[in-house]
Structures are given as structure tokens and as C-alpha cells.
């Protein structure tokens, strides 16, 4: 069933009096205040949020994570479901199918406002109405203007609607998707890995490895949680990276023969992000970016705004910029970096390329400034690095929520 309480009840022999008492209790709780969720509905929302967080979700396609629980007419949860990704049935439809005729006269508790449009699938509002649902409790209002007004449609059909219950938690689960809907572009995170003096390579171009294996593993987890990893053509030509989130193994470095590259362990099956190449320089056809490990998109532009628009058209809600200094500078100068994560190693070089290219800043008064939101150590001993997360004040948006990976 839906909660541990219901699982325990289900394990006991059926007792009609006990079951009737449970239903009477739910009905009484529901009559107390029609404008507030009942005890069972609150439990159902907890379960719906848990379902929305499930790892069984195909990230690609630009859809949100959603969980739904259906309660019968007496207010007892009887079925649940979650959305598994673009093109798959929405959470409400999955839960209604599992509930069957038991949904009639009941409630639906869902983490996102039911959609009111036809896209890859039909509108959830109509499915709820057709199933005879009399009450809908949802957490986060739908920020997508194409799918909005679900609550209005339900109310017009005579359905009681409660909104905003646990909205902050639901929004946190879908932070990047919500951001993309509100700002009409992907959320952009810039990842840097530098020495104490801000260098990303030595004077001869060697860079493996400035940061430690634990820091690199953490960086691969960042890749695994984004929709696209972006690098400039200069980085592709200089380093020949694969830009994939990779399971642990060792391979020889193509740039430093004889050196072993220790790849990160992300764990489990990995849905690879799109590999996006920013810039117009020609690339060799045998570059590793063109292997079959993941999809690669060539963004033949030097405009960060145009690049993000093209990626959004592919259903991308979040972008991780990994290199190099030129691409970092271009997006920073355009005010299109929302967050910077910098892995700082206890290393000093004194020369070599800087982490960020020239921004044309001549005075400290014009410096790009941000707010540090997290500082943590990664690794220990000689493998210790510091990871610093900064939200930029110069980005063209305001970020009010923390991100749930």
C-alpha cells in the first residue's frame, strides 16, 4: 500500500469492522476542514514526493519529476504512480489506472499541478475528471505557460482543488526544470578545477592531474545530474575529452601517453548527458567527442544566448560548462552563468592558462561578484581538494531555491 501503516494493515487478516473503522476515520478527518489536507492526504503527499524523487526517470526530454497518490471516496490511499520521462504516461494517469473504479469520488494528491494541455500525452485534468476524482491536492503550481491553468479547469468541472501544500519541497525536486520554464533558458552551471593561484594547466599545457581522484569523481556526478555538458572547440582540440559521466575504469591518456586516467565511479546505469560543443573551429573526425558513448551536438555559434536557445529546443533544462577558459569567459560576460562550482587543489604553478579567459575587466569595481552558498572538502590527506559553490549576482535571473540532485 502507500505507507508503512497501510502495508502493516494489508498484512493482517481482513476484518470488515476494522476496515470500516479506518474508512470512517478517514471520512471524519475529511469532514473536519475541506480547505486543509486530511491526515491521510498529508501522508499521501509525503509518498508522492518520495515517488517524484525516484531514480526511475529518464531525464532527457525536458519533463519534470512528478509523483501522485489516489485516495478512495472515504479518503484512504489506494494507488500511486510517478512519471518516468518524456513520452511516458504522467503520474496522475499511472495512479488512476492502478486505482481503477476505486478512484471515483476520491482524491488525487500530486506534486505538480495537473497539466491542462495536449503534448506527447493528453491533459491530466481531463483524465482526473473522467475518473470521477472529486478533490485534488497539488504542491507546486505548473510554471509552464502551455500546461498551466489545470486548477482552473478542475474547479470549472466541480472538483475541489487545494494548492501549495509542500510546494517548496516539490519545487526543489524540479529546480532546474522550473528554472528553465520560468526563464526560458537552461540553468547554467560553470565547473572549474584550478590550482590555488587559479591555473588550469602548466605552461606546457599539461593538466592531468591538478585535482584529486575524489574531486574528479565528484565532477562526474555533476555530469550525471545535468542534461548537457558543454565545452568550447579550443578544449576539444587541446584535450580531446569524452565529456561523459563514466563508470570506474582506467584508460591511457591520449594527450599524455603512458599516463593513466582514473575515471570516476558514478554508480548504476548512467543516462548520458548531451555533449555540446561551443564554437566554430573545425574538429578532427576522430575526436573522442564523436564516439558512440553519448549524443554530440555541434553548436556552430560564438553566441552563448544562441547556444542555450538551441539546447533548450532539444529539451535541455540544465547545462554544465566544463571548458575551457574561452567558453567560461563568453558565458560569464553574457551574464548567463547562474552558479560556479570550483574545485581548488593545494597546488601552485605560477604560470599557465587561467581558469577564465579575459573578461575585459580593468578595475576591481567592475569585478563579477557572487554569493558563496557551499564550501566542502572532497577527499582527504594528499587527495584533499576544496569545492566552492557560488551563485553569481551578475546572472540575468534570481535564484531562490536550493538544488536537489
RODREN-309740 format. One line per 8 residues: number of its first residue (from 1); their letters; for each residue x, y, z of C-alpha. Coordinates in Angstrom, 1 decimal. Layout:
% RODREN-309740
NUM	A	X/Y/Z; ...;
END
This chain:
% RODREN-309740
1	XXXXXXXX	0.0/0.0/0.0; 1.0/3.6/0.2; 2.7/4.0/3.6; 4.1/1.6/6.2; 0.8/1.9/8.1; -1.1/0.6/5.1; 1.5/-2.1/4.4; 1.0/-3.3/8.0;
9	XXXXXXXX	-2.8/-3.3/7.6; -2.6/-5.2/4.4; -0.5/-7.9/6.1; -3.2/-8.6/8.7; -6.3/-10.8/8.0; -9.2/-8.9/6.6; -11.6/-7.7/9.3; -14.6/-5.9/7.9;
17	XXXXXXXX	-15.1/-4.0/11.1; -11.5/-2.8/11.2; -11.6/-1.7/7.5; -14.9/0.1/8.1; -13.4/1.9/11.1; -10.5/3.0/9.0; -12.8/4.3/6.3; -15.0/6.1/8.9;
25	XXXXXXXX	-11.9/7.6/10.5; -10.7/8.9/7.1; -14.2/10.3/6.3; -14.4/12.1/9.6; -11.0/13.6/9.1; -12.0/14.8/5.7; -15.1/16.5/7.0; -13.2/18.5/9.6;
33	XXXXXXXX	-11.9/21.1/7.2; -12.4/20.9/3.4; -9.8/23.6/2.9; -6.9/21.6/4.5; -5.4/18.3/3.6; -6.5/15.4/5.8; -4.1/13.2/7.7; -4.1/10.6/5.0;
41	XXXXXXXX	-3.7/13.2/2.3; -0.7/14.6/4.1; 0.8/11.1/4.2; -0.1/10.7/0.6; 1.8/13.9/-0.3; 4.9/12.5/1.6; 4.6/9.4/-0.6; 4.1/11.4/-3.8;
49	XXXXXXXX	7.3/13.5/-3.1; 9.2/10.2/-2.5; 7.9/8.9/-5.8; 8.9/12.2/-7.6; 12.5/11.7/-6.3; 12.8/8.2/-7.6; 15.8/7.3/-9.8; 13.5/5.5/-12.3;
57	XXXXXXXX	13.3/8.6/-14.5; 14.5/9.4/-18.0; 15.9/12.9/-17.7; 16.2/13.7/-21.4; 13.2/15.4/-23.0; 12.6/18.3/-20.6; 9.9/16.8/-18.4; 9.5/17.3/-14.6;
65	XXXXXXXX	9.6/14.6/-11.9; 6.1/14.0/-10.6; 4.5/11.7/-8.1; 0.8/11.0/-7.5; -1.3/9.1/-4.9; -5.0/8.4/-5.4; -7.3/8.0/-2.3; -10.8/6.4/-2.5;
73	XXXXXXXX	-14.0/8.2/-1.6; -13.5/7.6/2.1; -10.1/9.2/2.0; -7.9/6.1/2.2; -4.9/5.8/-0.3; -5.4/3.0/-2.7; -2.9/3.6/-5.6; 0.1/5.6/-6.7;
81	XXXXXXXX	2.4/6.3/-9.6; 5.1/8.5/-11.0; 6.2/10.0/-14.3; 9.1/8.2/-15.9; 10.1/10.7/-18.5; 9.2/12.4/-21.8; 6.6/10.4/-23.8; 5.6/8.2/-20.8;
89	XXXXXXXX	2.2/8.4/-19.0; 2.0/11.2/-16.5; 1.9/10.4/-12.8; -1.8/11.0/-12.5; -2.6/8.7/-15.4; -0.4/5.9/-13.9; -2.1/6.2/-10.5; -5.6/6.4/-11.9;
97	XXXXXXXX	-5.0/3.2/-13.9; -3.9/1.4/-10.8; -6.8/2.7/-8.8; -9.5/1.7/-11.4; -13.1/2.4/-10.4; -11.9/3.0/-6.8; -10.9/6.5/-7.8; -14.5/7.6/-8.3;
105	XXXXXXXX	-15.5/10.2/-5.7; -11.9/10.1/-4.3; -8.9/12.4/-4.2; -5.7/12.8/-6.1; -2.6/14.1/-4.3; 0.1/15.2/-6.8; 3.4/17.1/-6.5; 2.8/19.3/-9.6;
113	XXXXXXXX	-0.4/21.0/-10.8; -2.1/18.6/-13.3; -1.4/19.8/-16.8; -4.1/21.2/-19.0; -2.7/20.7/-22.5; -2.1/18.1/-25.1; 1.6/17.4/-25.8; 3.2/14.0/-26.1;
121	XXXXXXXX	0.3/12.8/-23.9; -3.2/14.1/-23.2; -4.2/16.6/-20.4; -4.2/15.1/-16.9; -7.0/17.4/-15.9; -9.3/15.5/-18.3; -8.1/12.2/-17.0; -8.9/13.2/-13.4;
129	XXXXXXXX	-12.3/14.5/-14.4; -13.2/11.4/-16.4; -12.1/9.1/-13.5; -14.6/10.9/-11.2; -12.0/12.5/-8.9; -13.7/15.0/-6.6; -10.7/16.5/-4.9; -7.2/17.4/-6.0;
137	XXXXXXXX	-4.3/18.5/-3.7; -1.2/19.6/-5.5; 2.1/21.1/-4.3; 3.8/23.2/-7.0; 1.8/25.3/-9.5; 2.9/24.5/-13.1; 5.3/27.2/-14.3; 4.9/26.0/-17.9;
145	XXXXXXXX	2.5/28.5/-19.6; 1.5/25.9/-22.1; 0.3/23.5/-19.4; -0.9/25.9/-16.8; -4.5/26.6/-15.6; -5.0/23.0/-14.6; -6.5/24.1/-11.3; -8.9/26.4/-13.1;
153	XXXXXXXX	-10.1/23.6/-15.4; -10.6/21.3/-12.5; -12.6/23.8/-10.5; -14.8/24.6/-13.5; -15.6/20.9/-13.6; -16.7/21.0/-9.9; -13.5/19.5/-8.5; -12.3/20.8/-5.1;
161	XXXXXXXX	-8.7/22.0/-5.5; -6.1/22.7/-2.8; -2.8/24.1/-3.9; 0.6/25.0/-2.4; 0.9/22.2/0.2; 4.7/21.3/0.4; 5.3/23.5/-2.7; 8.9/24.4/-1.7;
169	XXXXXXXX	9.9/20.7/-1.5; 8.3/19.9/-4.8; 10.0/22.9/-6.5; 13.3/21.8/-5.1; 13.0/18.4/-6.7; 12.4/20.1/-10.1; 14.6/23.1/-9.6; 16.3/23.1/-13.0;
177	XXXXXXXX	13.1/22.3/-14.9; 11.3/25.0/-13.0; 14.1/27.5/-13.8; 14.0/26.7/-17.5; 10.3/27.2/-17.6; 10.4/30.5/-15.8; 13.4/31.9/-17.6; 13.0/30.3/-21.0;
185	XXXXXXXX	16.6/29.0/-21.0; 18.5/26.2/-19.2; 20.1/26.6/-15.8; 23.8/27.1/-16.4; 26.5/25.8/-14.0; 30.2/26.5/-14.7; 32.6/23.9/-13.4; 36.2/24.9/-12.8;
193	XXXXXXXX	39.1/22.9/-11.5; 42.2/25.0/-10.6; 45.3/25.5/-8.5; 45.5/27.8/-5.6; 46.7/30.5/-7.9; 43.8/30.0/-10.4; 45.7/28.0/-13.1; 44.1/25.1/-15.0;
201	XXXXXXXX	47.3/23.8/-16.7; 51.0/24.3/-16.6; 52.9/26.4/-19.1; 53.5/23.3/-21.3; 49.7/22.6/-21.4; 49.8/19.6/-19.1; 46.9/19.4/-16.6; 46.4/15.8/-15.6;
209	XXXXXXXX	46.0/15.9/-12.8; 45.7/19.2/-10.9; 42.7/18.0/-8.8; 42.5/14.7/-6.9; 40.6/11.5/-7.9; 37.8/12.2/-5.4; 37.3/15.6/-6.9; 37.2/14.2/-10.4;
217	XXXXXXXX	34.7/11.6/-9.2; 32.5/14.4/-7.8; 32.8/16.2/-11.1; 31.5/13.1/-12.9; 28.5/13.2/-10.6; 27.8/16.7/-11.7; 27.8/15.5/-15.3; 25.4/12.7/-14.4;
225	XXXXXXXX	22.9/15.2/-13.0; 22.8/17.6/-15.9; 21.1/17.5/-19.3; 24.1/18.7/-21.3; 27.8/19.1/-20.8; 29.3/22.0/-22.8; 32.9/22.6/-23.9; 34.5/25.0/-26.3;
233	XXXXXXXX	36.2/23.9/-29.5; 39.5/25.0/-28.0; 39.2/22.5/-25.2; 38.2/19.7/-27.6; 41.2/20.4/-29.8; 43.6/20.7/-26.8; 42.5/17.9/-24.5; 40.3/15.6/-26.7;
241	XXXXXXXX	37.8/14.9/-23.8; 34.9/12.5/-24.0; 32.7/14.6/-21.7; 30.7/11.6/-20.5; 29.8/10.5/-17.0; 31.8/7.4/-16.8; 31.9/4.2/-14.6; 35.2/3.5/-13.0;
249	XXXXXXXX	38.0/2.1/-15.1; 41.4/3.1/-16.2; 42.5/4.1/-19.7; 45.6/5.6/-21.2; 45.5/9.4/-21.6; 45.5/10.3/-25.3; 47.3/13.6/-24.6; 50.0/12.2/-22.2;
257	XXXXXXXX	51.0/8.7/-23.5; 51.9/6.4/-20.7; 49.8/8.3/-18.1; 46.8/6.6/-16.7; 43.5/8.4/-16.4; 41.4/7.2/-13.4; 37.8/7.6/-14.4; 35.1/8.4/-11.8;
265	XXXXXXXX	32.5/6.0/-10.5; 29.0/7.4/-10.6; 27.2/4.1/-9.9; 24.4/2.3/-11.6; 23.1/2.8/-15.1; 24.0/6.3/-16.3; 21.8/8.3/-18.7; 24.5/10.2/-20.5;
273	XXXXXXXX	24.0/14.0/-21.0; 24.2/15.6/-24.4; 27.8/16.6/-25.3; 27.6/20.2/-26.6; 30.5/21.8/-28.5; 30.5/25.6/-28.4; 32.4/27.5/-31.2; 33.0/27.4/-34.9;
281	XXXXXXXX	36.5/25.9/-35.2; 36.8/22.6/-37.3; 37.3/19.4/-35.3; 39.0/16.2/-36.4; 36.5/13.4/-37.2; 38.3/11.0/-34.9; 37.9/13.2/-31.8; 36.6/11.3/-28.8;
289	XXXXXXXX	33.7/13.6/-28.6; 32.3/11.9/-31.7; 32.3/8.3/-30.3; 29.1/6.5/-29.7; 29.1/6.8/-25.9; 26.7/9.7/-26.0; 24.9/12.1/-28.3; 27.0/15.1/-29.5;
297	XXXXXXXX	25.7/18.4/-30.7; 27.8/21.0/-32.5; 26.7/24.5/-31.6; 28.1/26.4/-34.6; 28.0/29.7/-32.9; 30.0/32.0/-30.6; 26.8/33.4/-29.0; 26.1/32.0/-25.6;
305	XXXXXXXX	22.4/33.1/-25.9; 22.0/31.3/-29.2; 23.7/28.2/-27.9; 21.4/28.0/-24.9; 18.3/28.6/-27.2; 19.4/25.6/-29.4; 19.9/23.4/-26.4; 16.6/24.3/-24.9;
313	XXXXXXXX	15.0/23.3/-28.2; 16.4/19.9/-27.6; 14.7/19.6/-24.2; 17.7/20.6/-22.1; 16.9/22.2/-18.8; 20.4/22.3/-17.3; 23.9/22.8/-18.8; 27.3/22.1/-17.2;
321	XXXXXXXX	30.1/24.2/-18.8; 33.4/22.3/-18.4; 35.8/24.1/-20.6; 37.7/26.0/-21.4; 38.7/29.5/-20.4; 37.3/31.0/-23.5; 33.8/29.3/-23.2; 33.8/30.2/-19.5;
329	XXXXXXXX	34.5/33.9/-20.3; 31.9/34.1/-23.0; 29.1/32.9/-20.8; 30.2/34.9/-17.8; 30.5/38.1/-19.9; 27.0/37.4/-21.3; 25.6/37.1/-17.8; 24.5/33.6/-18.5;
337	XXXXXXXX	26.2/31.7/-15.7; 24.0/31.1/-12.7; 26.3/29.1/-10.5; 30.0/28.3/-10.4; 31.5/25.2/-8.8; 35.3/25.4/-8.4; 37.4/22.5/-7.2; 40.6/24.1/-5.8;
345	XXXXXXXX	43.7/21.9/-5.4; 46.5/22.6/-2.9; 48.9/23.2/-5.9; 50.7/26.4/-7.1; 52.1/26.7/-10.6; 52.8/30.4/-11.0; 52.3/30.3/-14.8; 50.0/28.7/-17.3;
353	XXXXXXXX	46.4/29.4/-18.5; 43.9/30.9/-16.1; 40.6/29.2/-15.3; 38.7/32.0/-17.0; 39.6/34.0/-20.1; 39.8/37.8/-20.4; 36.5/39.4/-19.4; 37.7/42.9/-20.3;
361	XXXXXXXX	37.6/44.0/-16.6; 40.1/46.7/-15.9; 39.2/47.8/-12.3; 38.1/46.0/-9.1; 34.9/48.0/-9.1; 33.8/46.0/-12.2; 34.5/42.6/-10.9; 31.9/39.9/-11.2;
369	XXXXXXXX	30.7/39.1/-7.7; 28.7/36.3/-6.2; 27.4/34.7/-3.0; 29.1/31.6/-1.7; 26.4/29.0/-0.9; 28.5/25.9/-0.1; 32.1/25.0/0.9; 33.1/21.4/1.4;
377	XXXXXXXX	36.2/19.3/1.3; 36.5/16.5/-1.2; 38.8/13.6/-0.4; 41.3/13.6/2.4; 45.0/13.6/3.1; 47.1/14.3/-0.1; 43.9/13.9/-2.1; 42.1/16.7/-0.4;
385	XXXXXXXX	40.5/19.5/-2.5; 38.1/22.2/-1.7; 34.8/22.6/-3.6; 33.3/26.1/-3.5; 29.9/26.8/-4.9; 29.0/30.4/-5.8; 25.8/31.9/-7.1; 26.6/34.9/-9.3;
393	XXXXXXXX	24.9/38.2/-8.8; 25.5/39.1/-12.4; 23.4/36.4/-13.8; 20.2/37.6/-15.5; 18.0/35.7/-13.0; 17.3/35.4/-9.3; 17.6/32.0/-7.7; 15.5/31.5/-4.6;
401	XXXXX	15.7/27.7/-4.2; 18.5/25.2/-3.4; 19.0/22.4/-5.9; 18.1/18.8/-5.2; 20.3/16.5/-7.3;
END
